[in-house]
């Protein structure tokens, strides 16, 4: 799935012990030089664990107040399950 910068997407995030995974939101922050790879940062509703609170969380397609964690991940764009919104710039 082709995604744009600042798009909020849902994708399966593995637990740290890799025993399972859960679908979570993330923000696309860029594209890798490797075709089909995206750079994303996770979104969480646990506001005590965020580095940046989203003021426009509803417009981004999220159900509850959320924030962005300062973690960068590279994923294949085929892992994106759904686009849910866009962050305002």
PDB file of N, CA, C and O in Angstrom, chain B, residues numbered from 101:
ATOM      1  N   UNK B 101       0.854  -1.175   0.000  1.00  0.00           N
ATOM      2  CA  UNK B 101       0.000   0.000   0.000  1.00  0.00           C
ATOM      3  C   UNK B 101       0.899   1.238   0.000  1.00  0.00           C
ATOM      4  O   UNK B 101       1.787   1.358   0.845  1.00  0.00           O
ATOM      5  N   UNK B 102       0.682   2.128  -0.912  1.00  0.00           N
ATOM      6  CA  UNK B 102       1.477   3.351  -1.014  1.00  0.00           C
ATOM      7  C   UNK B 102       0.982   4.360   0.014  1.00  0.00           C
ATOM      8  O   UNK B 102      -0.195   4.718   0.018  1.00  0.00           O
ATOM      9  N   UNK B 103       1.865   4.813   0.874  1.00  0.00           N
ATOM     10  CA  UNK B 103       1.516   5.751   1.937  1.00  0.00           C
ATOM     11  C   UNK B 103       2.337   7.018   1.817  1.00  0.00           C
ATOM     12  O   UNK B 103       3.457   7.009   1.306  1.00  0.00           O
ATOM     13  N   UNK B 104       1.758   8.110   2.299  1.00  0.00           N
ATOM     14  CA  UNK B 104       2.426   9.414   2.244  1.00  0.00           C
ATOM     15  C   UNK B 104       2.933   9.822   3.617  1.00  0.00           C
ATOM     16  O   UNK B 104       2.479   9.319   4.645  1.00  0.00           O
ATOM     17  N   UNK B 105       3.880  10.739   3.607  1.00  0.00           N
ATOM     18  CA  UNK B 105       4.404  11.305   4.850  1.00  0.00           C
ATOM     19  C   UNK B 105       3.257  11.930   5.651  1.00  0.00           C
ATOM     20  O   UNK B 105       2.353  12.535   5.074  1.00  0.00           O
ATOM     21  N   UNK B 106       3.295  11.785   6.968  1.00  0.00           N
ATOM     22  CA  UNK B 106       2.302  12.303   7.916  1.00  0.00           C
ATOM     23  C   UNK B 106       0.980  11.555   7.896  1.00  0.00           C
ATOM     24  O   UNK B 106       0.023  11.984   8.539  1.00  0.00           O
ATOM     25  N   UNK B 107       0.908  10.456   7.179  1.00  0.00           N
ATOM     26  CA  UNK B 107      -0.301   9.644   7.168  1.00  0.00           C
ATOM     27  C   UNK B 107      -0.310   8.731   8.399  1.00  0.00           C
ATOM     28  O   UNK B 107       0.719   8.163   8.765  1.00  0.00           O
ATOM     29  N   UNK B 108      -1.474   8.599   9.029  1.00  0.00           N
ATOM     30  CA  UNK B 108      -1.635   7.700  10.167  1.00  0.00           C
ATOM     31  C   UNK B 108      -2.150   6.372   9.632  1.00  0.00           C
ATOM     32  O   UNK B 108      -3.157   6.319   8.925  1.00  0.00           O
ATOM     33  N   UNK B 109      -1.447   5.304   9.980  1.00  0.00           N
ATOM     34  CA  UNK B 109      -1.781   3.970   9.463  1.00  0.00           C
ATOM     35  C   UNK B 109      -1.899   2.974  10.615  1.00  0.00           C
ATOM     36  O   UNK B 109      -1.386   3.208  11.709  1.00  0.00           O
ATOM     37  N   UNK B 110      -2.577   1.871  10.354  1.00  0.00           N
ATOM     38  CA  UNK B 110      -2.632   0.759  11.294  1.00  0.00           C
ATOM     39  C   UNK B 110      -1.755  -0.359  10.758  1.00  0.00           C
ATOM     40  O   UNK B 110      -1.794  -0.677   9.569  1.00  0.00           O
ATOM     41  N   UNK B 111      -0.960  -0.958  11.648  1.00  0.00           N
ATOM     42  CA  UNK B 111      -0.101  -2.061  11.242  1.00  0.00           C
ATOM     43  C   UNK B 111       0.169  -2.968  12.441  1.00  0.00           C
ATOM     44  O   UNK B 111       0.072  -2.523  13.585  1.00  0.00           O
ATOM     45  N   UNK B 112       0.507  -4.230  12.194  1.00  0.00           N
ATOM     46  CA  UNK B 112       0.790  -5.145  13.300  1.00  0.00           C
ATOM     47  C   UNK B 112       2.169  -4.852  13.893  1.00  0.00           C
ATOM     48  O   UNK B 112       3.176  -4.847  13.185  1.00  0.00           O
ATOM     49  N   UNK B 113       2.193  -4.608  15.206  1.00  0.00           N
ATOM     50  CA  UNK B 113       3.443  -4.327  15.916  1.00  0.00           C
ATOM     51  C   UNK B 113       3.751  -5.545  16.791  1.00  0.00           C
ATOM     52  O   UNK B 113       2.907  -5.950  17.590  1.00  0.00           O
ATOM     53  N   UNK B 114       4.939  -6.134  16.655  1.00  0.00           N
ATOM     54  CA  UNK B 114       5.270  -7.298  17.486  1.00  0.00           C
ATOM     55  C   UNK B 114       5.584  -6.893  18.925  1.00  0.00           C
ATOM     56  O   UNK B 114       6.107  -5.809  19.184  1.00  0.00           O
ATOM     57  N   UNK B 115       5.248  -7.796  19.857  1.00  0.00           N
ATOM     58  CA  UNK B 115       5.670  -7.608  21.244  1.00  0.00           C
ATOM     59  C   UNK B 115       7.179  -7.782  21.300  1.00  0.00           C
ATOM     60  O   UNK B 115       7.767  -8.399  20.410  1.00  0.00           O
ATOM     61  N   UNK B 116       7.809  -7.247  22.331  1.00  0.00           N
ATOM     62  CA  UNK B 116       9.270  -7.305  22.412  1.00  0.00           C
ATOM     63  C   UNK B 116       9.807  -8.729  22.481  1.00  0.00           C
ATOM     64  O   UNK B 116      10.929  -8.988  22.046  1.00  0.00           O
ATOM     65  N   UNK B 117       9.013  -9.662  23.029  1.00  0.00           N
ATOM     66  CA  UNK B 117       9.481 -11.054  23.085  1.00  0.00           C
ATOM     67  C   UNK B 117       9.130 -11.836  21.815  1.00  0.00           C
ATOM     68  O   UNK B 117       9.430 -13.025  21.709  1.00  0.00           O
ATOM     69  N   UNK B 118       8.490 -11.155  20.851  1.00  0.00           N
ATOM     70  CA  UNK B 118       8.127 -11.708  19.538  1.00  0.00           C
ATOM     71  C   UNK B 118       7.150 -12.883  19.598  1.00  0.00           C
ATOM     72  O   UNK B 118       7.029 -13.630  18.628  1.00  0.00           O
ATOM     73  N   UNK B 119       6.449 -13.058  20.729  1.00  0.00           N
ATOM     74  CA  UNK B 119       5.495 -14.154  20.849  1.00  0.00           C
ATOM     75  C   UNK B 119       4.178 -13.850  20.154  1.00  0.00           C
ATOM     76  O   UNK B 119       3.441 -14.768  19.796  1.00  0.00           O
ATOM     77  N   UNK B 120       3.877 -12.579  19.960  1.00  0.00           N
ATOM     78  CA  UNK B 120       2.617 -12.187  19.348  1.00  0.00           C
ATOM     79  C   UNK B 120       2.753 -10.768  18.818  1.00  0.00           C
ATOM     80  O   UNK B 120       3.811 -10.149  18.932  1.00  0.00           O
ATOM     81  N   UNK B 121       1.685 -10.265  18.243  1.00  0.00           N
ATOM     82  CA  UNK B 121       1.676  -8.877  17.789  1.00  0.00           C
ATOM     83  C   UNK B 121       0.269  -8.325  17.885  1.00  0.00           C
ATOM     84  O   UNK B 121      -0.707  -9.072  17.952  1.00  0.00           O
ATOM     85  N   UNK B 122       0.180  -7.011  17.891  1.00  0.00           N
ATOM     86  CA  UNK B 122      -1.094  -6.335  18.028  1.00  0.00           C
ATOM     87  C   UNK B 122      -1.152  -5.199  17.017  1.00  0.00           C
ATOM     88  O   UNK B 122      -0.140  -4.557  16.736  1.00  0.00           O
ATOM     89  N   UNK B 123      -2.328  -4.955  16.478  1.00  0.00           N
ATOM     90  CA  UNK B 123      -2.488  -3.876  15.508  1.00  0.00           C
ATOM     91  C   UNK B 123      -2.484  -2.547  16.259  1.00  0.00           C
ATOM     92  O   UNK B 123      -3.260  -2.337  17.192  1.00  0.00           O
ATOM     93  N   UNK B 124      -1.594  -1.658  15.831  1.00  0.00           N
ATOM     94  CA  UNK B 124      -1.404  -0.356  16.475  1.00  0.00           C
ATOM     95  C   UNK B 124      -1.272   0.738  15.420  1.00  0.00           C
ATOM     96  O   UNK B 124      -0.907   0.461  14.277  1.00  0.00           O
ATOM     97  N   UNK B 125      -1.570   1.986  15.804  1.00  0.00           N
ATOM     98  CA  UNK B 125      -1.369   3.097  14.864  1.00  0.00           C
ATOM     99  C   UNK B 125       0.075   3.573  14.852  1.00  0.00           C
ATOM    100  O   UNK B 125       0.810   3.413  15.827  1.00  0.00           O
ATOM    101  N   UNK B 126       0.460   4.156  13.736  1.00  0.00           N
ATOM    102  CA  UNK B 126       1.786   4.748  13.576  1.00  0.00           C
ATOM    103  C   UNK B 126       1.687   5.873  12.549  1.00  0.00           C
ATOM    104  O   UNK B 126       0.736   5.942  11.771  1.00  0.00           O
ATOM    105  N   UNK B 127       2.683   6.747  12.565  1.00  0.00           N
ATOM    106  CA  UNK B 127       2.752   7.848  11.592  1.00  0.00           C
ATOM    107  C   UNK B 127       3.875   7.558  10.614  1.00  0.00           C
ATOM    108  O   UNK B 127       4.985   7.211  11.017  1.00  0.00           O
ATOM    109  N   UNK B 128       3.586   7.699   9.339  1.00  0.00           N
ATOM    110  CA  UNK B 128       4.622   7.554   8.312  1.00  0.00           C
ATOM    111  C   UNK B 128       5.445   8.839   8.316  1.00  0.00           C
ATOM    112  O   UNK B 128       4.908   9.936   8.160  1.00  0.00           O
ATOM    113  N   UNK B 129       6.762   8.684   8.498  1.00  0.00           N
ATOM    114  CA  UNK B 129       7.645   9.856   8.517  1.00  0.00           C
ATOM    115  C   UNK B 129       8.552   9.926   7.301  1.00  0.00           C
ATOM    116  O   UNK B 129       9.242  10.925   7.100  1.00  0.00           O
ATOM    117  N   UNK B 130       8.560   8.881   6.488  1.00  0.00           N
ATOM    118  CA  UNK B 130       9.380   8.916   5.288  1.00  0.00           C
ATOM    119  C   UNK B 130       9.439   7.587   4.577  1.00  0.00           C
ATOM    120  O   UNK B 130       8.876   6.591   5.032  1.00  0.00           O
ATOM    121  N   UNK B 131      10.133   7.586   3.448  1.00  0.00           N
ATOM    122  CA  UNK B 131      10.326   6.391   2.636  1.00  0.00           C
ATOM    123  C   UNK B 131      11.807   6.038   2.596  1.00  0.00           C
ATOM    124  O   UNK B 131      12.664   6.917   2.500  1.00  0.00           O
ATOM    125  N   UNK B 132      12.092   4.772   2.670  1.00  0.00           N
ATOM    126  CA  UNK B 132      13.463   4.291   2.594  1.00  0.00           C
ATOM    127  C   UNK B 132      13.948   4.333   1.153  1.00  0.00           C
ATOM    128  O   UNK B 132      13.147   4.430   0.223  1.00  0.00           O
ATOM    129  N   UNK B 133      15.249   4.261   0.974  1.00  0.00           N
ATOM    130  CA  UNK B 133      15.789   4.154  -0.379  1.00  0.00           C
ATOM    131  C   UNK B 133      15.521   2.764  -0.950  1.00  0.00           C
ATOM    132  O   UNK B 133      15.617   2.558  -2.160  1.00  0.00           O
ATOM    133  N   UNK B 134      15.187   1.815  -0.084  1.00  0.00           N
ATOM    134  CA  UNK B 134      14.810   0.470  -0.524  1.00  0.00           C
ATOM    135  C   UNK B 134      13.328   0.503  -0.902  1.00  0.00           C
ATOM    136  O   UNK B 134      12.496   0.818  -0.051  1.00  0.00           O
ATOM    137  N   UNK B 135      12.976   0.192  -2.133  1.00  0.00           N
ATOM    138  CA  UNK B 135      11.580   0.270  -2.578  1.00  0.00           C
ATOM    139  C   UNK B 135      10.647  -0.558  -1.687  1.00  0.00           C
ATOM    140  O   UNK B 135      10.925  -1.715  -1.371  1.00  0.00           O
ATOM    141  N   UNK B 136       9.543   0.063  -1.297  1.00  0.00           N
ATOM    142  CA  UNK B 136       8.537  -0.632  -0.508  1.00  0.00           C
ATOM    143  C   UNK B 136       8.716  -0.531   0.993  1.00  0.00           C
ATOM    144  O   UNK B 136       7.887  -1.050   1.741  1.00  0.00           O
ATOM    145  N   UNK B 137       9.781   0.127   1.462  1.00  0.00           N
ATOM    146  CA  UNK B 137      10.002   0.277   2.896  1.00  0.00           C
ATOM    147  C   UNK B 137       9.596   1.677   3.350  1.00  0.00           C
ATOM    148  O   UNK B 137       9.841   2.668   2.662  1.00  0.00           O
ATOM    149  N   UNK B 138       8.968   1.733   4.528  1.00  0.00           N
ATOM    150  CA  UNK B 138       8.533   2.986   5.128  1.00  0.00           C
ATOM    151  C   UNK B 138       9.215   3.181   6.473  1.00  0.00           C
ATOM    152  O   UNK B 138       9.523   2.212   7.167  1.00  0.00           O
ATOM    153  N   UNK B 139       9.449   4.432   6.837  1.00  0.00           N
ATOM    154  CA  UNK B 139       9.877   4.768   8.182  1.00  0.00           C
ATOM    155  C   UNK B 139       8.630   5.225   8.933  1.00  0.00           C
ATOM    156  O   UNK B 139       7.906   6.099   8.457  1.00  0.00           O
ATOM    157  N   UNK B 140       8.377   4.643  10.097  1.00  0.00           N
ATOM    158  CA  UNK B 140       7.206   5.004  10.896  1.00  0.00           C
ATOM    159  C   UNK B 140       7.617   5.233  12.348  1.00  0.00           C
ATOM    160  O   UNK B 140       8.638   4.724  12.810  1.00  0.00           O
ATOM    161  N   UNK B 141       6.795   6.011  13.055  1.00  0.00           N
ATOM    162  CA  UNK B 141       6.943   6.174  14.499  1.00  0.00           C
ATOM    163  C   UNK B 141       5.617   5.758  15.135  1.00  0.00           C
ATOM    164  O   UNK B 141       4.549   6.088  14.619  1.00  0.00           O
ATOM    165  N   UNK B 142       5.686   5.030  16.262  1.00  0.00           N
ATOM    166  CA  UNK B 142       4.463   4.537  16.886  1.00  0.00           C
ATOM    167  C   UNK B 142       3.671   5.623  17.594  1.00  0.00           C
ATOM    168  O   UNK B 142       4.219   6.621  18.063  1.00  0.00           O
ATOM    169  N   UNK B 143       2.373   5.399  17.656  1.00  0.00           N
ATOM    170  CA  UNK B 143       1.433   6.262  18.364  1.00  0.00           C
ATOM    171  C   UNK B 143       0.893   5.457  19.539  1.00  0.00           C
ATOM    172  O   UNK B 143       0.621   4.263  19.410  1.00  0.00           O
ATOM    173  N   UNK B 144       0.737   6.121  20.694  1.00  0.00           N
ATOM    174  CA  UNK B 144       0.174   5.453  21.859  1.00  0.00           C
ATOM    175  C   UNK B 144      -0.811   6.368  22.575  1.00  0.00           C
ATOM    176  O   UNK B 144      -0.712   7.593  22.501  1.00  0.00           O
ATOM    177  N   UNK B 145      -1.763   5.750  23.268  1.00  0.00           N
ATOM    178  CA  UNK B 145      -2.709   6.519  24.084  1.00  0.00           C
ATOM    179  C   UNK B 145      -2.195   6.675  25.512  1.00  0.00           C
ATOM    180  O   UNK B 145      -2.816   7.377  26.311  1.00  0.00           O
ATOM    181  N   UNK B 146      -1.097   6.049  25.843  1.00  0.00           N
ATOM    182  CA  UNK B 146      -0.487   6.201  27.167  1.00  0.00           C
ATOM    183  C   UNK B 146       0.362   7.470  27.162  1.00  0.00           C
ATOM    184  O   UNK B 146       1.559   7.439  26.875  1.00  0.00           O
ATOM    185  N   UNK B 147      -0.283   8.576  27.484  1.00  0.00           N
ATOM    186  CA  UNK B 147       0.341   9.887  27.325  1.00  0.00           C
ATOM    187  C   UNK B 147       1.572  10.094  28.206  1.00  0.00           C
ATOM    188  O   UNK B 147       2.399  10.957  27.907  1.00  0.00           O
ATOM    189  N   UNK B 148       1.707   9.332  29.268  1.00  0.00           N
ATOM    190  CA  UNK B 148       2.899   9.442  30.107  1.00  0.00           C
ATOM    191  C   UNK B 148       4.138   8.909  29.386  1.00  0.00           C
ATOM    192  O   UNK B 148       5.265   9.200  29.785  1.00  0.00           O
ATOM    193  N   UNK B 149       3.924   8.119  28.312  1.00  0.00           N
ATOM    194  CA  UNK B 149       5.034   7.493  27.586  1.00  0.00           C
ATOM    195  C   UNK B 149       5.333   8.148  26.239  1.00  0.00           C
ATOM    196  O   UNK B 149       6.026   7.559  25.410  1.00  0.00           O
ATOM    197  N   UNK B 150       4.822   9.355  26.013  1.00  0.00           N
ATOM    198  CA  UNK B 150       5.010   9.976  24.699  1.00  0.00           C
ATOM    199  C   UNK B 150       5.996  11.139  24.777  1.00  0.00           C
ATOM    200  O   UNK B 150       6.252  11.694  25.846  1.00  0.00           O
ATOM    201  N   UNK B 151       6.531  11.483  23.629  1.00  0.00           N
ATOM    202  CA  UNK B 151       7.436  12.623  23.521  1.00  0.00           C
ATOM    203  C   UNK B 151       6.748  13.831  22.914  1.00  0.00           C
ATOM    204  O   UNK B 151       7.227  14.958  23.047  1.00  0.00           O
ATOM    205  N   UNK B 152       5.620  13.597  22.245  1.00  0.00           N
ATOM    206  CA  UNK B 152       4.872  14.678  21.605  1.00  0.00           C
ATOM    207  C   UNK B 152       3.386  14.312  21.618  1.00  0.00           C
ATOM    208  O   UNK B 152       2.987  13.308  21.028  1.00  0.00           O
ATOM    209  N   UNK B 153       2.575  15.124  22.287  1.00  0.00           N
ATOM    210  CA  UNK B 153       1.127  14.885  22.333  1.00  0.00           C
ATOM    211  C   UNK B 153       0.506  15.440  21.052  1.00  0.00           C
ATOM    212  O   UNK B 153       0.838  16.543  20.617  1.00  0.00           O
ATOM    213  N   UNK B 154      -0.393  14.669  20.460  1.00  0.00           N
ATOM    214  CA  UNK B 154      -1.072  15.097  19.235  1.00  0.00           C
ATOM    215  C   UNK B 154      -2.272  15.965  19.598  1.00  0.00           C
ATOM    216  O   UNK B 154      -3.199  15.496  20.257  1.00  0.00           O
ATOM    217  N   UNK B 155      -2.259  17.207  19.177  1.00  0.00           N
ATOM    218  CA  UNK B 155      -3.377  18.101  19.439  1.00  0.00           C
ATOM    219  C   UNK B 155      -4.552  17.833  18.518  1.00  0.00           C
ATOM    220  O   UNK B 155      -5.694  18.130  18.867  1.00  0.00           O
ATOM    221  N   UNK B 156      -4.288  17.281  17.357  1.00  0.00           N
ATOM    222  CA  UNK B 156      -5.340  17.047  16.358  1.00  0.00           C
ATOM    223  C   UNK B 156      -5.626  15.551  16.200  1.00  0.00           C
ATOM    224  O   UNK B 156      -5.831  15.075  15.083  1.00  0.00           O
ATOM    225  N   UNK B 157      -5.640  14.813  17.309  1.00  0.00           N
ATOM    226  CA  UNK B 157      -5.788  13.362  17.263  1.00  0.00           C
ATOM    227  C   UNK B 157      -7.085  12.926  16.588  1.00  0.00           C
ATOM    228  O   UNK B 157      -7.099  11.899  15.910  1.00  0.00           O
ATOM    229  N   UNK B 158      -8.172  13.675  16.754  1.00  0.00           N
ATOM    230  CA  UNK B 158      -9.442  13.300  16.107  1.00  0.00           C
ATOM    231  C   UNK B 158      -9.351  13.439  14.590  1.00  0.00           C
ATOM    232  O   UNK B 158      -9.832  12.574  13.858  1.00  0.00           O
ATOM    233  N   UNK B 159      -8.744  14.510  14.121  1.00  0.00           N
ATOM    234  CA  UNK B 159      -8.603  14.724  12.683  1.00  0.00           C
ATOM    235  C   UNK B 159      -7.653  13.711  12.061  1.00  0.00           C
ATOM    236  O   UNK B 159      -7.695  13.466  10.856  1.00  0.00           O
ATOM    237  N   UNK B 160      -6.787  13.120  12.900  1.00  0.00           N
ATOM    238  CA  UNK B 160      -5.849  12.106  12.417  1.00  0.00           C
ATOM    239  C   UNK B 160      -6.500  10.721  12.356  1.00  0.00           C
ATOM    240  O   UNK B 160      -5.850   9.744  11.983  1.00  0.00           O
ATOM    241  N   UNK B 161      -7.791  10.637  12.724  1.00  0.00           N
ATOM    242  CA  UNK B 161      -8.510   9.374  12.649  1.00  0.00           C
ATOM    243  C   UNK B 161      -8.371   8.498  13.883  1.00  0.00           C
ATOM    244  O   UNK B 161      -8.674   7.306  13.838  1.00  0.00           O
ATOM    245  N   UNK B 162      -7.914   9.084  14.989  1.00  0.00           N
ATOM    246  CA  UNK B 162      -7.720   8.314  16.215  1.00  0.00           C
ATOM    247  C   UNK B 162      -8.931   8.471  17.129  1.00  0.00           C
ATOM    248  O   UNK B 162      -9.625   9.486  17.078  1.00  0.00           O
ATOM    249  N   UNK B 163      -9.182   7.468  17.961  1.00  0.00           N
ATOM    250  CA  UNK B 163     -10.387   7.440  18.802  1.00  0.00           C
ATOM    251  C   UNK B 163     -10.227   8.126  20.151  1.00  0.00           C
ATOM    252  O   UNK B 163     -11.216   8.557  20.745  1.00  0.00           O
ATOM    253  N   UNK B 164      -9.006   8.232  20.638  1.00  0.00           N
ATOM    254  CA  UNK B 164      -8.730   8.802  21.960  1.00  0.00           C
ATOM    255  C   UNK B 164      -7.503   9.704  21.863  1.00  0.00           C
ATOM    256  O   UNK B 164      -6.749   9.616  20.894  1.00  0.00           O
ATOM    257  N   UNK B 165      -7.290  10.581  22.866  1.00  0.00           N
ATOM    258  CA  UNK B 165      -6.072  11.402  22.849  1.00  0.00           C
ATOM    259  C   UNK B 165      -4.834  10.512  22.798  1.00  0.00           C
ATOM    260  O   UNK B 165      -4.744   9.508  23.505  1.00  0.00           O
ATOM    261  N   UNK B 166      -3.891  10.896  21.957  1.00  0.00           N
ATOM    262  CA  UNK B 166      -2.683  10.089  21.730  1.00  0.00           C
ATOM    263  C   UNK B 166      -1.464  10.977  21.579  1.00  0.00           C
ATOM    264  O   UNK B 166      -1.554  12.201  21.481  1.00  0.00           O
ATOM    265  N   UNK B 167      -0.327  10.314  21.563  1.00  0.00           N
ATOM    266  CA  UNK B 167       0.921  11.004  21.328  1.00  0.00           C
ATOM    267  C   UNK B 167       1.879  10.117  20.561  1.00  0.00           C
ATOM    268  O   UNK B 167       1.618   8.934  20.340  1.00  0.00           O
ATOM    269  N   UNK B 168       2.985  10.703  20.162  1.00  0.00           N
ATOM    270  CA  UNK B 168       3.991  10.005  19.365  1.00  0.00           C
ATOM    271  C   UNK B 168       5.171   9.646  20.256  1.00  0.00           C
ATOM    272  O   UNK B 168       5.640  10.463  21.048  1.00  0.00           O
ATOM    273  N   UNK B 169       5.639   8.419  20.116  1.00  0.00           N
ATOM    274  CA  UNK B 169       6.824   7.969  20.837  1.00  0.00           C
ATOM    275  C   UNK B 169       8.067   8.254  19.990  1.00  0.00           C
ATOM    276  O   UNK B 169       7.980   8.324  18.764  1.00  0.00           O
ATOM    277  N   UNK B 170       9.193   8.413  20.624  1.00  0.00           N
ATOM    278  CA  UNK B 170      10.431   8.703  19.879  1.00  0.00           C
ATOM    279  C   UNK B 170      11.153   7.407  19.520  1.00  0.00           C
ATOM    280  O   UNK B 170      12.284   7.165  19.943  1.00  0.00           O
ATOM    281  N   UNK B 171      10.479   6.597  18.741  1.00  0.00           N
ATOM    282  CA  UNK B 171      11.051   5.350  18.239  1.00  0.00           C
ATOM    283  C   UNK B 171      10.835   5.331  16.733  1.00  0.00           C
ATOM    284  O   UNK B 171       9.753   5.657  16.246  1.00  0.00           O
ATOM    285  N   UNK B 172      11.858   4.952  16.016  1.00  0.00           N
ATOM    286  CA  UNK B 172      11.760   4.876  14.567  1.00  0.00           C
ATOM    287  C   UNK B 172      11.818   3.414  14.153  1.00  0.00           C
ATOM    288  O   UNK B 172      12.659   2.656  14.636  1.00  0.00           O
ATOM    289  N   UNK B 173      10.929   3.028  13.264  1.00  0.00           N
ATOM    290  CA  UNK B 173      10.924   1.652  12.758  1.00  0.00           C
ATOM    291  C   UNK B 173      10.860   1.680  11.244  1.00  0.00           C
ATOM    292  O   UNK B 173      10.289   2.596  10.652  1.00  0.00           O
ATOM    293  N   UNK B 174      11.445   0.679  10.628  1.00  0.00           N
ATOM    294  CA  UNK B 174      11.351   0.494   9.184  1.00  0.00           C
ATOM    295  C   UNK B 174      10.456  -0.713   8.945  1.00  0.00           C
ATOM    296  O   UNK B 174      10.701  -1.793   9.483  1.00  0.00           O
ATOM    297  N   UNK B 175       9.425  -0.530   8.142  1.00  0.00           N
ATOM    298  CA  UNK B 175       8.497  -1.626   7.848  1.00  0.00           C
ATOM    299  C   UNK B 175       8.282  -1.709   6.340  1.00  0.00           C
ATOM    300  O   UNK B 175       8.516  -0.743   5.613  1.00  0.00           O
ATOM    301  N   UNK B 176       7.839  -2.856   5.890  1.00  0.00           N
ATOM    302  CA  UNK B 176       7.443  -2.988   4.493  1.00  0.00           C
ATOM    303  C   UNK B 176       6.045  -2.407   4.349  1.00  0.00           C
ATOM    304  O   UNK B 176       5.183  -2.628   5.199  1.00  0.00           O
ATOM    305  N   UNK B 177       5.825  -1.667   3.277  1.00  0.00           N
ATOM    306  CA  UNK B 177       4.521  -1.031   3.107  1.00  0.00           C
ATOM    307  C   UNK B 177       3.376  -2.038   2.991  1.00  0.00           C
ATOM    308  O   UNK B 177       2.219  -1.676   3.207  1.00  0.00           O
ATOM    309  N   UNK B 178       3.675  -3.289   2.655  1.00  0.00           N
ATOM    310  CA  UNK B 178       2.615  -4.303   2.557  1.00  0.00           C
ATOM    311  C   UNK B 178       2.063  -4.694   3.933  1.00  0.00           C
ATOM    312  O   UNK B 178       1.023  -5.346   4.020  1.00  0.00           O
ATOM    313  N   UNK B 179       2.766  -4.291   5.022  1.00  0.00           N
ATOM    314  CA  UNK B 179       2.289  -4.578   6.373  1.00  0.00           C
ATOM    315  C   UNK B 179       1.185  -3.625   6.814  1.00  0.00           C
ATOM    316  O   UNK B 179       0.486  -3.900   7.789  1.00  0.00           O
ATOM    317  N   UNK B 180       1.021  -2.516   6.112  1.00  0.00           N
ATOM    318  CA  UNK B 180      -0.020  -1.548   6.464  1.00  0.00           C
ATOM    319  C   UNK B 180      -1.380  -2.181   6.198  1.00  0.00           C
ATOM    320  O   UNK B 180      -1.666  -2.639   5.091  1.00  0.00           O
ATOM    321  N   UNK B 181      -2.206  -2.195   7.232  1.00  0.00           N
ATOM    322  CA  UNK B 181      -3.538  -2.773   7.138  1.00  0.00           C
ATOM    323  C   UNK B 181      -4.541  -1.754   6.612  1.00  0.00           C
ATOM    324  O   UNK B 181      -5.403  -2.069   5.791  1.00  0.00           O
ATOM    325  N   UNK B 182      -4.408  -0.514   7.107  1.00  0.00           N
ATOM    326  CA  UNK B 182      -5.407   0.501   6.780  1.00  0.00           C
ATOM    327  C   UNK B 182      -4.843   1.891   7.028  1.00  0.00           C
ATOM    328  O   UNK B 182      -4.045   2.087   7.944  1.00  0.00           O
ATOM    329  N   UNK B 183      -5.249   2.836   6.229  1.00  0.00           N
ATOM    330  CA  UNK B 183      -4.970   4.255   6.471  1.00  0.00           C
ATOM    331  C   UNK B 183      -6.129   4.798   7.272  1.00  0.00           C
ATOM    332  O   UNK B 183      -7.287   4.554   6.934  1.00  0.00           O
ATOM    333  N   UNK B 184      -5.833   5.541   8.343  1.00  0.00           N
ATOM    334  CA  UNK B 184      -6.927   6.058   9.172  1.00  0.00           C
ATOM    335  C   UNK B 184      -7.030   7.570   9.174  1.00  0.00           C
ATOM    336  O   UNK B 184      -8.068   8.113   9.553  1.00  0.00           O
ATOM    337  N   UNK B 185      -5.984   8.261   8.763  1.00  0.00           N
ATOM    338  CA  UNK B 185      -6.046   9.718   8.759  1.00  0.00           C
ATOM    339  C   UNK B 185      -4.725  10.347   8.377  1.00  0.00           C
ATOM    340  O   UNK B 185      -3.807   9.687   7.892  1.00  0.00           O
ATOM    341  N   UNK B 186      -4.660  11.651   8.612  1.00  0.00           N
ATOM    342  CA  UNK B 186      -3.496  12.447   8.242  1.00  0.00           C
ATOM    343  C   UNK B 186      -3.241  13.458   9.324  1.00  0.00           C
ATOM    344  O   UNK B 186      -4.177  14.075   9.833  1.00  0.00           O
ATOM    345  N   UNK B 187      -1.960  13.644   9.693  1.00  0.00           N
ATOM    346  CA  UNK B 187      -1.609  14.702  10.631  1.00  0.00           C
ATOM    347  C   UNK B 187      -1.583  16.024   9.902  1.00  0.00           C
ATOM    348  O   UNK B 187      -1.188  16.102   8.738  1.00  0.00           O
ATOM    349  N   UNK B 188      -2.009  17.066  10.601  1.00  0.00           N
ATOM    350  CA  UNK B 188      -1.918  18.403  10.023  1.00  0.00           C
ATOM    351  C   UNK B 188      -0.505  18.887  10.097  1.00  0.00           C
ATOM    352  O   UNK B 188       0.214  18.570  11.045  1.00  0.00           O
ATOM    353  N   UNK B 189      -0.088  19.651   9.114  1.00  0.00           N
ATOM    354  CA  UNK B 189       1.294  20.163   9.110  1.00  0.00           C
ATOM    355  C   UNK B 189       1.345  21.574   9.611  1.00  0.00           C
ATOM    356  O   UNK B 189       2.422  22.167   9.678  1.00  0.00           O
TER     357      UNK B 189
END
